[in-house]
């Protein structure tokens, strides 16, 4: 592996930190789970009615309780699973460090970035960072799985979920324009 250490002399307090807020993650997980669970519960109820079952008021109360409780409990379980491993991103004079939710962090020096782009909308916005070459990216120590990557031919790109990061994706894009204006 080629050593691509950027010897940068500059301020050490130039770091900008982006983190996924736990509250926003929980609320997003809650509405995504509710948006999938409630229609499935409705289809199940319709199938039961089509099969001849006639729900009484007690059954309807149970279905309403299930529609409210199951997504909340599921979102809480997901939140507990990723509590200490939510995504983050740091920019500094040395480069960009980032980790997708539940993944190990990656460092890429500014000179090693071929392009960066935002894809998606709202809470599902992703940052795609393409290094000049694969050996410019360094996988850092940490808990979690391998970094999220997209491979197209010989090109590799790292993907980070930034839609729920605070400050938001617009601020991240402005920061990237400041750091690498020709590659955004």
C-alpha positions as CSV (number, residue, x, y, z in Angstrom):
1,X,0.0,0.0,0.0
2,X,1.3,3.4,-0.9
3,X,1.7,5.9,1.9
4,X,-0.4,9.0,1.1
5,X,0.1,11.0,4.3
6,X,-0.7,14.7,3.8
7,X,1.7,16.8,5.8
8,X,-0.6,19.7,6.5
9,X,0.4,22.6,8.6
10,X,-2.6,24.4,9.7
11,X,-5.0,25.1,12.6
12,X,-5.9,22.0,14.6
13,X,-9.3,23.5,15.5
14,X,-10.5,23.5,11.9
15,X,-12.6,20.4,12.4
16,X,-16.3,20.4,11.5
17,X,-18.3,17.5,13.1
18,X,-21.5,16.1,11.7
19,X,-23.4,13.5,13.8
20,X,-26.6,11.6,13.6
21,X,-28.9,12.8,16.3
22,X,-30.4,9.9,18.2
23,X,-33.8,11.5,18.5
24,X,-34.0,12.1,14.8
25,X,-32.9,8.5,14.1
26,X,-35.5,7.1,16.5
27,X,-38.4,9.2,15.0
28,X,-37.4,8.3,11.5
29,X,-37.2,4.6,12.4
30,X,-40.6,4.9,14.1
31,X,-42.4,6.4,11.1
32,X,-40.7,4.1,8.6
33,X,-41.7,1.0,10.7
34,X,-45.2,2.4,11.2
35,X,-45.6,3.1,7.5
36,X,-44.8,-0.6,6.8
37,X,-46.5,-2.2,9.8
38,X,-49.9,-0.5,9.6
39,X,-50.6,-1.4,6.0
40,X,-49.5,-5.0,6.6
41,X,-51.8,-5.2,9.6
42,X,-54.6,-3.8,7.5
43,X,-54.0,-6.4,4.8
44,X,-54.0,-9.1,7.4
45,X,-57.3,-7.8,8.8
46,X,-58.9,-7.7,5.3
47,X,-57.8,-11.3,4.6
48,X,-59.4,-12.4,7.9
49,X,-62.6,-10.6,7.0
50,X,-62.5,-12.1,3.5
51,X,-62.1,-15.6,5.1
52,X,-65.3,-15.0,7.1
53,X,-64.0,-13.7,10.4
54,X,-66.1,-10.8,11.8
55,X,-64.1,-8.6,14.2
56,X,-65.9,-7.5,17.3
57,X,-65.1,-4.2,19.1
58,X,-62.5,-6.0,21.3
59,X,-60.6,-7.2,18.2
60,X,-60.6,-3.7,16.8
61,X,-59.0,-2.4,20.0
62,X,-56.3,-5.1,19.8
63,X,-55.5,-4.1,16.2
64,X,-55.3,-0.4,17.1
65,X,-53.0,-1.2,20.1
66,X,-50.9,-3.3,17.7
67,X,-50.7,-0.5,15.2
68,X,-49.4,1.9,18.0
69,X,-47.3,-0.4,20.1
70,X,-45.4,-2.6,17.6
71,X,-43.7,0.2,15.7
72,X,-42.7,2.0,18.9
73,X,-41.2,-1.1,20.4
74,X,-39.5,-2.1,17.2
75,X,-38.0,1.4,16.8
76,X,-36.8,1.3,20.4
77,X,-35.1,-2.1,19.7
78,X,-33.4,-0.8,16.6
79,X,-32.3,2.3,18.5
80,X,-30.8,0.1,21.3
81,X,-29.0,-1.9,18.6
82,X,-27.3,1.1,17.1
83,X,-27.1,3.4,20.1
84,X,-23.3,3.8,20.1
85,X,-22.7,3.2,16.4
86,X,-24.7,5.9,14.6
87,X,-23.1,7.5,11.6
88,X,-20.7,10.5,11.9
89,X,-18.5,12.6,9.7
90,X,-15.5,14.9,10.5
91,X,-13.7,17.3,8.2
92,X,-10.4,18.8,9.1
93,X,-7.3,20.1,7.4
94,X,-6.1,16.5,7.2
95,X,-9.1,15.1,5.2
96,X,-12.4,13.6,5.8
97,X,-13.2,10.9,8.4
98,X,-16.6,9.2,8.3
99,X,-18.5,6.1,9.4
100,X,-21.9,4.9,8.3
101,X,-24.2,3.6,10.9
102,X,-22.8,0.3,12.4
103,X,-19.7,0.5,10.2
104,X,-16.0,1.0,10.8
105,X,-14.6,4.5,10.1
106,X,-12.7,5.5,7.0
107,X,-10.1,8.3,6.5
108,X,-9.4,9.9,3.1
109,X,-7.0,12.9,2.7
110,X,-8.3,15.8,0.7
111,X,-5.8,15.1,-2.0
112,X,-7.1,11.6,-2.3
113,X,-10.7,12.5,-3.1
114,X,-11.7,12.2,-6.8
115,X,-15.3,13.3,-6.2
116,X,-18.1,13.7,-3.6
117,X,-21.8,13.8,-4.3
118,X,-25.1,13.7,-2.4
119,X,-27.7,11.2,-3.5
120,X,-31.3,10.8,-2.3
121,X,-33.6,13.1,-0.4
122,X,-34.6,13.9,3.1
123,X,-33.6,11.4,5.8
124,X,-32.4,9.0,3.1
125,X,-29.7,11.3,1.7
126,X,-26.4,9.6,1.2
127,X,-22.9,11.0,0.7
128,X,-20.9,9.1,-1.9
129,X,-17.1,9.7,-1.6
130,X,-15.0,8.4,-4.5
131,X,-11.2,8.3,-3.7
132,X,-8.6,8.8,-6.5
133,X,-7.5,5.2,-5.9
134,X,-8.5,2.5,-3.4
135,X,-5.2,2.8,-1.5
136,X,-6.0,6.5,-0.6
137,X,-8.7,5.4,1.8
138,X,-7.7,4.0,5.1
139,X,-10.1,1.9,7.2
140,X,-9.7,2.9,10.8
141,X,-10.0,0.8,13.9
142,X,-13.4,0.6,15.5
143,X,-16.4,-1.6,16.1
144,X,-18.8,-2.5,13.3
145,X,-18.8,-4.0,9.9
146,X,-16.7,-3.1,6.9
147,X,-17.5,0.4,5.4
148,X,-20.3,0.7,2.9
149,X,-18.9,0.7,-0.6
150,X,-20.1,0.8,-4.2
151,X,-18.0,-0.8,-6.8
152,X,-18.4,0.1,-10.5
153,X,-15.8,-1.6,-12.6
154,X,-12.5,-0.7,-11.0
155,X,-13.9,2.4,-9.2
156,X,-14.8,2.2,-5.6
157,X,-16.9,4.7,-3.7
158,X,-17.7,4.9,0.0
159,X,-21.3,5.6,1.1
160,X,-22.4,7.4,4.3
161,X,-26.0,8.0,5.4
162,X,-26.1,11.8,6.0
163,X,-29.8,12.6,5.8
164,X,-30.2,12.6,9.6
165,X,-26.9,14.3,10.4
166,X,-26.8,17.5,12.3
167,X,-26.0,20.0,10.9
168,X,-27.9,18.9,7.8
169,X,-26.8,17.8,4.3
170,X,-26.9,21.3,3.0
171,X,-24.3,22.4,5.5
172,X,-22.2,19.3,4.7
173,X,-22.3,20.2,1.0
174,X,-21.2,23.8,1.8
175,X,-18.3,22.4,3.9
176,X,-17.2,20.1,1.1
177,X,-17.4,23.0,-1.4
178,X,-15.1,24.9,0.9
179,X,-12.6,22.1,1.2
180,X,-12.6,20.6,-2.3
181,X,-14.6,23.0,-4.6
182,X,-13.6,21.4,-7.8
183,X,-14.7,17.9,-6.8
184,X,-18.2,18.5,-5.5
